[in-house]
Amino acid sequence: MKNKHLIVITIILSVLSLFIGAKSLSFVDLLKGGEEELLIFLLSRVPRLVSILITGMALSVSGLIMQQLTRNKFVSPSTAATMDSAKFGIMVAMILMPGVSVMGKMAIAFVFALAGTFLFMYILKKVKVKNVIIIPLVGIMLGNLIDSITTFVSYRFDLIQNINAWLQGSFSMVTKGRYELIYIAIPLFIVAYLFANKFTIAGMGEDFSKNLGLNYQLVVNIGLTLVALISSAVLVTIGSIPFVGLIVPNIVSMIRGDNLKNTLGTTALLGAAFLLFADILGRVLIYPYEISISLTVGVLGSIIFLVLIFKGVKK
């Protein structure tokens, strides 16, 4: 899998994304300079495309970091209680600080996401059986526990509809002025690239890393902080999107290996292309209506996830 091929695929999908939607739009309409068409293009279609690209890259890279640090290919923010903890944080913000800004919600979600991720890592240290299936199951069970608490408290405070509406993954409401927070993922990509080699070494185990002079705990903490920040930004801006951080790094590692610095760019590009494809599919299946991205990705991702599990079991 070459990056230039992924770039071409992503460009083709990006062009399709710009001109597919409930409102028909074409190059001719833009060239004619129609005011309505131009406003839709600049205020809706372009922001949506940018948010899809950044979200796909962000979720894929965060999943890659998680898998590297936990040394397990079936771990991601959605299976390590990171996303569920961020949801809990948003609920807390809605109850205790209903008037807080979007940035404030993200900050609170980040704190809870980081706490949930560290709790997952702490539990992993206590688990005696650490095979490829048990570790993600521990994360899923922890995430379901946190999600159950979130649902219960939301019900008690009559916030079920608000929480569901806020967290339902969808790009349909992305317009200019409502998505820019996702840009925080770009500097996080740069930090992830700078620490890529250290993450790779940390993924070889604590003892091995320390023998090479690496501050293992510091590197792990930096990696988990990046994952929590990315997850919080995506959750607050777009909502919850499953499987992207789980399946994309697995596909890339099967083809290009486990050196994080070599696979980081490919993982980001494939994540963007996959999310673009899923979004376009959701827009055309019941046109002119739209299926939410979380549902589309959930169906596609679950199929790919099952294939990866059965392939792992056979090995």
Secondary structure, DSSP 8 states (H G I E B T S, - for coil): --HHHHHHHHHHHHHHHHH-SSS---HHHHHHT-HHHHHHIIIIIHHHHHHHHHHHHHHHHHHHHHHHHHT-TT--TTTTTHHHHHHHHHHHHHHH-TT--HHHHHHHHHHHHHHHHHHHHHHHHH-S---TTHHHHHHHHHHHHHHHHHHHHHHHTT-HHHHHHHHB--STT--TTSSGGGGGHHHHHHHHHHTHHHHHHHTT-HHHHHHTT--HHHHHHHHHHHHHHHHHHHHHHT-B--SHHHHHHHHHHHHH-S-HHHHHHHHHHHHHHHHHHHHHHHHHTTTTS---HHHHHHHHHHHHHHHHHHHHHH-
